[in-house]
């Protein structure tokens, strides 16, 4: 199979996965108060993420190895299943139009799914570009499933572990 065919198949699989997940996720579920949208905000976009949370095996203060969160790596899809935003360390979101935001966590709440990363409310710390994300002031990460640190203990310093996750990201202005 050619490299182009593998990439096309991977993209089609990711799109299908995001569509299936978006149909199964409780989009109507109200977020917990601590991560609720601030007053007087409007939704810019509500997107479904499919990706991984990356962890690194590091020594703690007691000189014990354990998983430490490093970064997210995810693609966010719109309601039609079209790729819309890339999510990475920072935390940072970059839309296909080039607009980029970097945020910081204001509040968190436990996921409604056991063993999953928390739901978050983030505030935009910086913006770049003049596209869709340039007006975003807040980001909610809701309906999280998966993404917790790997269950297997780590044994090699700086070893990387990846945990698949899905979530709904709501961008607010």
Secondary structure, DSSP 8 states (H G I E B T S, - for coil): --HHHHHHHHHHHHHHHHHHHHHHS-TT----GGGS--TT--EEEEEEEEEEEEEEEEE-TTS-EEEEEEEEEEEEE-TTS-EEEEEETTTEEEETTS-EEEEEEEEEE--SSTTB--EEEEEEEEEESSSGGGG--EEEEEEEEEB---SS---STT-EEEEEEEEEEEEE-
